[in-house]
Amino acid sequence: MNAGVERLRTIQLTKTFPGVVAVDKVDFDVRPGEIHALVGENGAGKSTLIKILGGVYPPDGGQIVMDSRQVVFTSTHESLASGISVIYQEFNLVPDLSVAENIFIGREPKYCWGMFLDFRRLNARAAEILATLEMPLDVKSYVSDLSVAQRQMVEIAKALSHDSRLIIMDEPTATLTEKEVRKIFEIVKNLRARGVAIIYISHRLEEAFELADRITVMRDGRKVDTRAIASTSKNDVIEMMVGKVVKEYFAETGAREAPKQPLLEVRGYSVADAVEDISFTLHRGEILAFAGVLGSGAHHLLQSLFGVIPRKAGEVRFEGALVRIERPADAIRLGIGYVTEDRKSSGLLPAMSVLHNLTVIVIRALSFLRGLFIRDAAEMKSFATIRARLDIKLAGPNQRIIFLSGGNQQKVLIGRTLLTDCKALILLEPTRGIDVGAKAEIHRILRELADRGMAIILTSSELPELVNLPDRCIVLYKGRKAAEFTRATMDSEKLVAAQIGHTGGTRA
């Protein structure tokens, strides 16, 4: 590694969004032939930083220096032309094209005055790139037929086809098997040996400590520190990631008696390629959180319990009776509600009013003549009840749902479940994308529902939420249970350590 040479340096780099400072005067550098790990909790600013380097966002302040020359990126093309390639979690590939066509998309060799693609040269050039990194891929295979790991290889090969001198990899192994992870590691080390600089973003600290030469920790949009891997430890990194866990927007709940009456019992539950042999009990009046980084299986588990995706094995008992939940309708009939994490795409009906968004799943009960006519008075009564109970702020029932704030949209989705005979409520990331004040409102609502006897089960990627809101928190790592915390045993450092697969303990 060329210790005295910098491939890229950012100086006082800043990026703000309305009401949020996402990157705050960050100084960062990476050297040729170096693997530089970039870590931090969700919301630390990692994604914004790499999108600035990739030309997606223009910075509001600071400088970017590439090979001793200051550069300004106004587009992704300019970043790529400067020698920077970003491989995001969501691949930028065309499934119906071949491996070779994806590697050279937009730059395919042609003949006959550019009228026809020269597939012989295209395939030969793609095969040459794959061979240099010992990637076992058929250049004529369609991307749609490839595994996730193989698609990752295509993205890396595409970056090399641009002669990229810096490759940024965002969670490259999050959904890979152990065997696939080892192959990606080999490729990354091969890139380092060729002098390519790598910024490697991962929640899995064991990967950073195995691969990286240096590691930078970000928290709350700022750089905490950069250290050589050889002179730091996982415990040190976890402490820097966690910092002081804020409690400002959480209502004080005080000591609560542990709920004792089981409602939902799950035994030996597995979901294909996501969750293996999970068992737990959810009690009436309890808030149970599942935590885990991308690929942990937490979301798949809760989606399967609602019937969104099928289970592979295991049994479920609800109110003591053995049940089969194979589709959402089965869960709703039992009294299980569900609030998706992606309210805009799969939760809300954007063209409809708040009123109709709220009552859509009980509309048959509010209608007559086999659903031909809606009982307007009954529908308005339901709306008024939920609006008052959850304090939904809006101009009126006919206001379109898209014009509500994120917090009020989330209240509508929660209120929708309350119109059913809901005994257990499943929520995926209940406060994602809403402001601090709205978070406090959602937490108050969930705690009040639990105090009235409803069982609540949720996933969250926000550390303050996990530390302060639930009565219990179960951590999943690579589809298996890694740790469990109660309010009495909750420890933020141990919680983070369990999420990233580090069980060696942290400082008291």
N, C-alpha and C positions, 0 to 999 in steps of 0.2 A: 504493500500500500504506500502511496506517495504522501507521507505525512505532512510535507510542507507545502503541498499544492492543493488549491481548492478548485473543484469543478464548478460548484455553485455556492453562492452565499446570499442570504437575505439580510438586509440591514433595516432594522426598525420597521418591519413590514406590518401594515395595519389594514384591517378590513372591517367595516361596520355595516350592519343592516339596521332597519328601523327598530330602535330600542335595544339593540344588541351589539356589543363589540365582540365579534367572532374571533378576530386575530388582533392582538394588542402589542404592537412594537416588538415583533418576534425577530430575533437574530438567530440564524440557523445556517449551517454550512455542511457540505458533503464533498468528499475528496474522490479523485479517480481511483477505481479499483477498491472502493470501500462499500461495505454494506452498513448502512446507517439506519438503525431501528428508530421509529417514531411511535411513541406510545402515549396513552392518556385515556381517561374515562370518556364515555359518550358526552359530546358537547364540549370537549376540551379545545376544539379548534383545528384538529388534524385535517378533517375533510376540507375545510375552508382553505387552509394553507396549501394543500396539494392542488386545489382547484385554481388558486391564484397562480401557482407555478405552471399549471397546465393550460393557462390562458382562458379559463372559464369565467373567472371573476377578475376585474381590474382592481388592484389595491388602491386604497384611499390615501396611503402614505408609505414611505420607505422606498427601498431600492432592491432590485434583483441583479446580481452580478453573475454572469456565466463566463467561465474561462477568462477572468480578469476584465471582462467587458460588460458595462451596464446594458441591460436589455429591458425593453418594455413590451409586454404582450397584450394585444387587443383582441386576440382570437386564439383558438386552439391550434390553428395552422401555424401561427407565428411561433408558438411554444415548440411545436413539433419541428419546425424548420431550424430552431436553435439547438436541437439535439435532445429535447426532453420528451419522453413518452410516459403517459400515465395509463396504468392498467387498473380500471375501477372494479369494484365488486360486481357491478352489472356489466357484463362483457359487451363490447361494441363490435359484434360479429353479425354476419348475415347467414342465418341457418341454411338457406337453400342454395348457397354457393359452396364451392369446394374449399379445402384448406388453402390451396395455392391462390385461389381467387380472393380469399379473405386476406391473406398476407399482403397481396399487392393491389388491393382494391383501390380503384381510381388511378393506378399507375401501371396497369397491365401492359406488357409488351405487345405491339401490334405489327401488322404487315399490310401490304397493299394500300399504301397511303392512309394508314390508320383505320381502314374499314373493318378489319377482322382481328380478333385476338389471336396471338401466337401462343397457343396452348403448350407447344413443345418447349419453347423458351420459358414460359411462365412456370411450368411444372419443374423444369430443370433448376431454375433459380430458387424456387421454394424448397426443393429437395436439398439444395446445397446449404441453405440456411439451417434447415432442420438437422442436417448431418453434423454441422459444426458444434451443435449443442447436444448431439446424441438424443434427439427427440424421435421416438418410434412412431411416426405418423405417416400415413399414406396421403400424399399431397392431393390425390384425386377424391378422397373421401369427403362427403358432405358434412358440414359442421353440425347439422342437426343429428347426425349419427354418432357424434363424439361424446365422451364422458366430460364431466366438469373439468377434471384435471387436464384432459387433452385440449379442451377449449382454452384453458389457461396457457398451455404451451403455444397454441396458435397466436394468442395475444402477445406473448413474449417474442415469437418469431416475427410478428408484424412490426414490433418495436425495433428489432434488429434490422429489419429491411429498410428502415428509415435512417440507419446508421446512428441510432440514438446513443448518446454518451451518458445519459442519465435516465434510468428507468424507475418510475415510482410504482410500487405494488401495494394496492390497498386490500388488506385481508386476503391474501392469495390462497390460503389453505383453509378458510373458514368452513367449507363444506366438503372437504376431501377426506378420503380414507387415509389411514396411517401409511399404507404402501404408496399411495399417490403423493402424500406429503413428502416422503423421502425422495421421490423422483423430482419434485419441484425444488427441493433443497439442492440436489445435485446440479440442476440447471442454474440456480441462482449462484452457487459457488463457481460454476464454470464462467458465468458472466463476470464475476469479480476477477477471476484469473485473467480474463481478456482485457481488464482495465475499465470495464463499465462500472459506473457508480450506481448504487442501488439505494433508494429510500424505501424501507420495508416497514409497512404499517401492520401491526397485529395486536390483538388483545392477549395473545398467548405468549406469556413471558418466556417460557421454555424455548420457543422458537427464536426469540430475539437473542437470548443468551447463547444459543447454539450457533446462530448464523452471523450475528452482527459484530462489527469492530467497535462501534460506539452506539450509544443510545441517548435519545433526547426525550424528555418527559414534558408534556404540555398539560396545563390545567387552567380552566376558565379563560381560554384564549391567549394565555401567556406561556412562554417557555420557563419551566422551572429550573432545569439544568441539563447540561450535556456531559456525559461521562464515558470513559473507556469501559467496555464490558469487563476487561480484566481487573478494573479497580473499583467495581461496585458489586452489589448483590441484589437479588430479587426483592428482599425485604426493603432495601433502600429505595428501590424503584416504586414499590407499592406505597410506601410512605409519601413519596413525592406525588404520586398519582392521586392519592386520597386527600391529602391536606386536611383542612378543617371542614368537616361535614356541616353544611349550613342547615339550620332548623327554622329559619325565619318564617317560611310560608306554611309551616305545619302547625295545625291547632294542637294545643296541649291536650293529650288524652288521659294522662295520669295512669295509675295502675289499674288494670282490668283483671277480673277473675277469668281464668282460662276457660273457654267454652268446653263443655263436656258432652253434649249430645251430638253424636255423629249424624251427618246428613248424607254425605257422599263418601263412599269407600272405594278406593281404587287399588287393585292388587295385581302385581306382575304385568303391568301395562306396557305394551311395546307398539311403536309406530315404525313402519319400514323405513330404514335409512335415516332415522331421526332420534328415536327414543327406545331404550332397552330396559325392561324389567323395573318399572317405576311403581312404587307403592306409597300411598298416603291416605290420610283421612281428613276430610273437611267437616268442621263442626258448625252447627247453627250459631249465628252471631259472631263468626270468626272471619277475619281478613287474612287470607293466606296468599303470599306472594311467591312466584317462581322467578328466579333470577338466572341469568346466563348470557354470555356474549353470543354473537352471531354464530349459528351452527350448534348451539347447546341443545336444541330440541325443545326448549320451553314453549315456544309458540305452537309448534307442531302438536305437543301434548294437549294443550288447551283447545286447539282447533279440533283435534280428534275427539275429545270428550264432548264437544258440541255436535259432532257428526259431520264436520266440514270435510275432514279427510279420514280414511278408514284406519282402524286399528289392525295390528298384526296379531297381537295376543293379549291376554289378560282379562280380568273381569271387573265389572262396575256394579256396585250396589247403591241404590238411592232409597233413602228412608227404610233401609234394611232389606229391600227386595232386590234380587238380581235382575238387572235390566240390560237391554241391548240398545245402544244409541248408534244407529247406522246413518242417520241423516238429521239435519237440524230440527225437522218437525218432531222427531222422537224426543229430542231434548226439551223442546218447548212444551210438549204435552206433559212431561214430567215436572215442569216448573223450573227449568234452567234457562236463564236469559244470557244474551251474548252481545258484547260491544266490540266491534272490530277495531284494529289499530289504524286502519286506513279509512277514516270516516268519509273522505271526499270521494274515493273510488268505489268502495263497497259498502258504505254505511248509509250515506245520505242519498236522497233523490233530489238532485240539484234543481231540477225544473219545477219542483212542487213546493207548496207552501209549508210553513212550519207545522200547521195544523195537520196536514195530510202526511207529513213525515212522521209525526208523532203517533198517529192512529193507524198507520198502514197495516201493521200485523194483527190488529184486532178489528179490522174493518168489517169482517163478516158478522161479528157479534154486534156491531152497531148498525147493521142493515136489516132490511126485510124484503120479502118476495125474492128469496134466493139470491140476495146480494144486489138486486137491481136498483134499490134505493137505499140511501144512507139516512139514518135517523139523525138529522142535523143537531137536534137538541142534546141527544146523548153524546154525540161526538164533541160538541162544544163543552159539555160538562166534564168530559174526560180531559180535554185540553186544559180547562181552567184549573182542575184539580192538580194536574202535574205541573203546570206553570207556577202555581202558588207554592207547591211543595218544594220544588227545586229552584225557585226564584229565577226563572228564565227571563232574561231581559230582551224584549223585542217590541216592535211597533204595534203588532197585532197578529192574530192567527193566520191571516192571509199573506203575511210577509214571506217572500221567498227565503228558503233556508240558507242559501248561499250568502245572504246579506247579514247573517248573524256572525258574531265573533266566534273564534274557535272554541272558547269555553262554553258558550251558550249552545253551539252545535252539539258539543259532547253531552250537555245536559239533556238535550232532546233525545239523543240516542239512549241514554240511561233511562229517561222517562218513558221511552217506548217500551222497554222491558217491564217497567212497573205497572203497565196497563194489563199485563198478563198475570197469571197466578205464579209469580216468580219467587222461588224459595232460595235459589242459588244463582248468583250473577257472575259470569265470566267476562273479564275485561282484558284486552290486550293493549298495553301501553296507554293507560287511561288519561295521562296528562301530556302526551307527546304533542308538541307543536302549539301549546297554549301558554299564555303569559303567567307570571308568578301569582297574580291575584286570582286568576281562574283556577290555577292549581289548588290554591287554598280552598276555593269553593268546592271543587270536585272531591278533595280529601274530606271536607266537612260532610258532604252528602254521603260518601261511602261509609264514613264512621257512623253517621246517624242510621243508615240502613242496617249496618251490622248491629248497632245497639237495639234495633227493633227485632232482631232475630234472623235477618237475612244472612246467608253464608256468601262470602265474596272471595273469589279466586282471581288473581290477576298476574300479569307479567309486567315487568318494568325494567328499563335500562338506566334509570336515574338513581344514583346512589343515595341521595337524601331521602327519596321516596321509599326505597327499600329499607333504610335504617329506621325510619320514623313512623311509617304508616301501618304496616301489617302487624298482626299478632305473632305470626310465624313467617319465616322465609326459607324456602328450599332452593338450593343452588344446584343447577344442572351443569355438567361439563361433558361435552361430547356424548350427549344422550343419556348419561347416567347421573344418579344422585351423587353429588360431591360433598354437600354439607347441609346442615339444617340449623337455623337459629330461631330462638324465641326472643321476645322483647327483653328478657332478663339476660340472655347470653349474646345479644347482638353486638358485633364488633366490626366496624367499618373496614379495617385493614384485613381481617380474616375473611370478610365477605368478598372483597375484591380478590384476595388471593385464591379463594375457592373458585371464583368465576374464571380465572385464567389458569387453572390447573396447578397452582402452587399450594401444596398442602404441608410444606415444611415448617409452618408456623411463622408468626410475626412477633415483633417485640411487644411486650405487655405495655 
